[in-house]
Amino acid sequence: MHHTVRRTLLASLLACGAVPATVFAATATVRVEGSGATLLPETAVELDGAPVTLRDPADSDQITVPAASATGQLARAAAAASLPLGFQLFNLGGGPSSFITTIGGDTMPASFTPSWRFTVNHVAGATGADATTVAPGDRVVWAFVTDFNARELDLAVSSDLVPTGQSFEVTVTSHATDGTATPAAGASVVYAGRTATAGPTGRVSFTATGTGNQAVSATRANEVRSPARTVCAVGTDASVCGLPAPAPAPATGTPAATTGDTVAPGSVIGFPRIGRRAASVRGITGTAGPDRSDVARVDVALARRVGTQCRFMTAGGTLSAPGTCTARVWLRAKLAGGNWTLPLRRPLTPGLWRVWSRATDGAGNAEATGIARTNTGQFTVVASRTRAR
């Protein structure tokens, strides 16, 4: 019964456009940290599309780059946010390439210090931004730094929805340019106008205050500031956090019913597209939506089909021995707001693959898998020389 209702609800949402079309697109996020403030918060940008042409407003320079390049992603995000973008052209023998000099109000001086640096998943680019291809689920950060080896902060919250008056935990990590992470001890963490210092493990606790959304962010001297995460404090009216309004109070003399959260959240697999072919798959991405509690986690099972059996992807990046497809091996996806990503250690090999996603909320309710073309389905990986469709 519940499965039928959920299938009907999801089908209705998709039909009426309540679920954005972009949930089916391969996306990455772009964030821009200027000298004194965040110029562009984490913004999802589609990887598909026509090549992007940049034109420098200060002169006649222009260059066309792939849409999925780090430069292309930045240009599209900056244009959508009306952020000025400037660059210089260089030619080191392999054709012209751009070097970003201006984003917003921060322009690189003639001394080249400070200047704009980009990282992908906290790792500094080994190639220029024009030649760096961004994969689904990647997180790209552009920062105006005086030291190209400056570390980069990241931040996670134990829950993005907390009852007012209850505590939640913030964990801050510091990443070297090779991606190595260590606890950001001593980082200054700000929430709802209050500041606390992270302990030796990079953790600090806050008490949810007021109602509605409040940002949490962290800084530490000489490091790139963290992204801002949102924590929604909910009191008696859950609608402030986009959750259903509370039921009317029972009439006088009527015992109040105790009704816990028994409704599971939902998830949608966005990339690779179910039933389609893909030439390169380096991550599985999608979206998840809450019910009455926050989405606490999303798990993904990924298997290479071998006849009627499955070889499941393990946490170590290897495939299990062939076995029944019902014995799923679940891997924890990374959550970023309503988006989730399961990064892969290496691109998937050509063949037929099957994928399942399962969201679990803060009350422990896990969604049922098996909703075809929504949280369950197959896709085909083809050799890179074969055109995907």
C-alpha positions in Angstrom: 0.0 0.0 0.0 2.7 2.5 1.0 4.8 1.6 -2.0 1.9 2.2 -4.3 1.2 5.6 -2.7 4.8 6.7 -3.0 5.0 5.6 -6.7 1.8 7.6 -7.4 3.1 10.6 -5.5 6.5 10.6 -7.3 4.9 10.1 -10.7 2.5 13.1 -10.0 5.4 15.3 -8.9 7.4 14.5 -12.0 4.4 15.0 -14.3 3.5 18.4 -12.9 7.1 19.6 -12.8 7.3 19.8 -9.0 10.6 18.0 -9.2 13.0 20.2 -11.1 14.2 18.9 -14.4 17.8 19.5 -13.2 17.6 16.6 -10.9 18.2 14.4 -13.9 21.2 16.4 -15.1 24.8 15.8 -14.3 26.0 18.7 -12.2 29.0 19.9 -10.2 29.2 22.7 -7.7 31.2 25.9 -8.0 32.0 28.2 -5.0 34.0 31.5 -5.1 35.8 32.8 -2.1 37.0 36.4 -2.4 39.5 38.3 -0.4 37.0 39.4 2.2 33.8 37.5 1.6 32.2 34.6 -0.2 31.4 36.0 -3.7 29.5 32.9 -4.9 28.1 30.2 -2.5 28.1 26.6 -3.5 26.1 26.7 -6.8 25.2 23.6 -8.9 26.0 24.0 -12.6 25.1 21.5 -15.3 28.0 19.8 -17.1 26.2 19.3 -20.3 25.8 22.1 -22.9 27.5 23.9 -25.7 31.1 25.3 -25.4 31.3 28.5 -23.5 32.9 31.7 -24.9 34.5 34.1 -22.5 35.1 37.7 -23.4 37.3 39.9 -21.3 35.5 43.2 -20.6 38.8 45.1 -20.4 40.1 44.2 -23.9 39.2 42.2 -27.0 40.5 38.9 -25.7 38.1 36.0 -26.0 38.3 32.2 -25.8 36.0 29.3 -26.1 36.2 26.4 -23.6 34.3 23.2 -23.0 31.2 23.5 -20.9 32.5 20.8 -18.5 35.9 22.5 -18.0 36.7 24.3 -14.7 36.7 27.6 -16.7 33.4 26.8 -18.4 31.8 26.0 -15.1 33.0 29.2 -13.5 31.9 31.3 -16.5 28.4 29.9 -16.4 28.0 30.3 -12.6 29.5 33.8 -12.7 27.2 34.9 -15.5 24.1 33.6 -13.7 25.2 35.6 -10.5 26.2 38.7 -12.5 29.8 38.5 -11.3 32.3 40.2 -13.5 34.9 37.9 -14.9 38.3 38.9 -16.4 41.2 36.9 -17.8 44.5 37.0 -19.7 45.4 34.8 -22.6 48.6 32.8 -22.7 50.0 30.5 -25.3 52.7 28.1 -24.2 52.9 26.3 -27.4 49.7 24.2 -27.2 47.3 27.0 -28.2 45.8 29.8 -26.3 44.5 29.3 -22.7 43.0 31.6 -20.2 44.2 32.6 -16.8 41.5 34.1 -14.6 42.5 37.5 -13.2 39.2 39.0 -12.0 36.1 37.6 -10.2 33.8 40.1 -8.8 35.7 42.9 -7.3 39.0 41.0 -6.7 41.6 41.5 -9.5 45.0 40.0 -9.6 47.7 42.8 -9.4 50.8 43.0 -11.8 52.8 41.2 -9.1 50.5 38.1 -9.5 50.0 38.1 -5.7 47.3 37.5 -4.6 45.8 35.6 -7.5 43.0 33.2 -8.3 43.5 29.5 -7.5 41.1 26.7 -8.2 40.7 23.2 -6.5 38.6 20.3 -7.4 37.4 18.3 -4.3 40.1 20.2 -2.3 42.9 19.2 -4.7 44.8 21.9 -6.6 44.5 21.5 -10.4 47.4 19.8 -12.0 46.4 21.3 -15.4 45.0 24.7 -16.3 41.4 25.4 -15.7 40.6 25.2 -19.4 42.0 21.7 -19.6 40.5 20.5 -16.3 37.3 18.5 -16.9 34.8 18.6 -14.1 33.0 15.3 -13.3 29.5 14.8 -11.9 29.5 15.6 -8.2 32.8 17.4 -8.1 33.1 20.5 -5.9 35.2 23.3 -7.4 36.4 26.2 -5.3 38.0 29.3 -6.6 39.9 31.3 -4.0 41.8 34.6 -4.1 45.0 33.6 -2.2 48.4 35.0 -1.6 49.8 31.5 -1.2 49.0 28.9 -3.8 49.6 26.2 -1.1 47.0 27.8 1.3 44.9 25.1 3.0 41.1 25.0 2.5 38.5 24.5 5.2 35.4 22.3 4.9 32.5 22.0 7.3 29.8 19.4 8.1 26.9 19.5 10.5 25.5 16.5 12.4 22.0 17.5 11.2 20.5 20.2 9.1 17.3 20.2 11.0 17.3 20.5 14.8 14.5 21.2 17.3 15.0 24.6 18.9 16.9 24.3 22.2 18.6 21.0 21.2 22.3 20.8 20.4 24.0 19.8 17.2 27.7 19.3 16.3 29.9 21.0 13.7 33.0 19.3 12.4 35.6 21.4 10.6 38.4 19.9 8.5 41.4 21.5 6.9 42.6 20.2 3.5 46.1 20.5 2.0 46.3 21.1 -1.8 46.8 17.3 -2.3 43.4 16.7 -0.6 44.8 15.4 2.7 42.5 16.3 5.5 43.2 17.0 9.2 41.0 18.3 12.0 40.9 22.1 12.0 41.7 22.7 15.6 41.3 26.3 16.7 39.0 27.2 13.8 36.5 30.0 14.5 33.0 28.7 13.9 30.0 31.1 13.6 26.3 30.2 14.0 23.4 32.6 14.6 25.7 35.4 15.7 27.6 33.2 18.1 31.2 32.2 17.7 32.9 29.1 19.1 36.4 27.7 18.7 36.8 24.1 17.4 38.6 21.7 19.7 41.5 19.4 18.9 39.2 17.1 16.8 37.9 20.1 14.8 34.5 19.8 16.5 32.3 22.3 18.3 28.7 22.1 19.6 25.9 24.7 19.3 22.3 24.9 20.6 19.7 25.5 17.9 18.3 28.9 18.5 15.2 30.7 17.2 13.3 29.2 14.3 14.2 28.9 10.6 17.4 28.7 8.7 20.7 29.9 10.1 24.1 29.6 8.4 27.1 27.9 9.9 30.6 28.7 8.6 34.2 28.5 9.7 37.5 30.5 9.3 41.1 30.0 10.3 44.0 32.3 9.8 45.7 32.0 6.3 43.2 29.4 5.1 40.4 29.5 2.6 37.1 29.9 4.5 34.7 27.0 4.6 31.4 26.8 2.7 28.3 27.9 4.6 26.0 25.1 5.7 22.4 25.7 6.7 20.8 24.4 10.0 17.1 24.9 10.4 15.8 25.3 13.9 12.3 24.1 14.2 9.9 25.0 17.1 6.2 24.3 17.2 5.7 25.2 13.5 7.6 22.9 11.3 6.6 24.8 8.2 9.4 27.3 8.8 11.7 24.5 7.7 9.6 23.5 4.7 8.0 20.6 6.6 4.3 19.8 7.0 2.4 22.1 9.4 1.5 20.4 12.7 -1.9 18.8 13.0 -4.6 20.8 14.7 -4.8 20.4 18.5 -7.4 17.9 19.6 -10.7 19.2 21.1 -10.8 19.8 24.8 -11.2 16.5 26.7 -9.9 14.4 23.8 -6.6 12.6 24.6 -3.8 13.7 22.4 -2.5 11.1 20.1 1.2 10.5 20.1 2.3 10.3 16.4 6.0 9.9 15.7 7.6 10.4 12.3 6.9 7.2 10.3 7.2 8.6 6.8 10.4 7.9 4.8 12.1 10.5 2.7 12.7 10.0 -1.1 15.7 10.0 -3.4 16.2 10.3 -7.1 19.1 9.0 -9.2 20.2 11.9 -11.5 23.4 10.6 -13.1 23.9 8.4 -15.0 20.5 8.6 -16.4 18.5 5.4 -15.9 18.0 3.5 -19.1 20.6 5.6 -21.0 24.2 5.2 -22.1 27.2 7.1 -20.7 30.8 7.2 -22.0 32.4 8.1 -18.7 31.1 7.5 -15.2 33.2 8.6 -12.3 30.4 9.2 -9.8 26.8 8.6 -9.1 24.7 11.7 -8.2 21.2 12.5 -7.3 18.9 14.4 -5.0 17.0 13.6 -1.8 14.0 15.3 -0.2 12.9 15.3 3.4 9.5 14.4 4.8 9.1 15.5 8.5 12.7 14.9 9.5 16.0 15.8 7.9 17.7 13.5 5.4 20.4 12.0 7.6 22.0 9.8 5.0 21.8 8.4 1.5 23.2 5.0 0.7 23.9 3.7 -2.8 24.3 0.2 -4.2 26.1 -0.2 -7.5 26.5 -3.4 -9.4 28.0 -4.7 -12.7 25.5 -7.1 -14.2 26.9 -10.6 -15.1 24.0 -12.4 -16.7 21.3 -12.7 -14.0 23.8 -12.0 -11.2 25.5 -8.9 -9.8 29.0 -7.9 -8.8 28.6 -5.1 -6.3 31.0 -2.2 -5.9 32.7 -2.4 -2.4 34.0 0.4 -0.2 37.5 -0.4 -1.4 36.6 0.2 -5.1 36.6 -3.4 -6.1 33.8 -5.6 -7.3 32.5 -8.5 -5.3 32.2 -12.1 -6.6 29.1 -12.7 -8.7 26.0 -13.3 -6.6 22.3 -12.6 -6.2 21.3 -9.0 -7.0 19.2 -8.9 -3.8 22.3 -9.1 -1.6 23.1 -5.4 -2.0 26.3 -3.8 -0.8 25.4 -0.3 0.4 27.9 2.6 0.2 27.4 5.9 2.0 27.0 8.9 -0.4 28.2 12.4 0.4 25.4 14.9 1.2 25.5 18.6 0.2 22.1 20.2 0.9 19.5 18.3 -1.2 22.2 16.8 -3.5 24.1 13.6 -2.9 27.2 12.1 -4.6 28.9 8.7 -4.6 32.4 9.4 -6.0 34.2 6.4 -7.5 37.8 5.6 -7.2 38.1 5.0 -11.0 35.7 5.3 -14.0 33.3 2.4 -14.5 34.2 -0.2 -17.1 32.0 -0.6 -20.1 29.0 -2.9 -19.6 25.6 -3.1 -18.0 25.3 -1.6 -14.5 22.5 -1.5 -12.0 22.1 1.1 -9.3 19.9 1.6 -6.2 19.6 4.7 -3.9 18.0 4.8 -0.4 17.5 7.9 1.8 17.1 7.7 5.5 15.8 10.5 7.7 16.7 11.7 11.2 13.9 9.5 12.7 15.5 6.4 11.1 12.9 5.9 8.4 14.5 4.4 5.2 12.8 4.7 1.9 11.8 1.5 0.0 13.9 0.8 -3.1 12.5 -0.6 -6.3 10.8 2.5 -7.8 11.9 2.1 -11.4 13.6 5.0 -13.1 13.5 6.9 -9.8 15.7 5.2 -7.1 16.3 2.0 -9.0 17.4 1.2 -12.6 20.0 0.2 -15.1 22.4 2.1 -17.3 25.0 1.1 -19.8 28.6 2.3 -19.8 30.1 2.4 -23.3 33.7 2.8 -24.4 34.8 6.5 -24.5 35.2 6.3 -28.3 31.5 5.3 -28.6 29.1 8.2 -28.5 26.7 8.2 -25.6 23.1 9.0 -26.0 
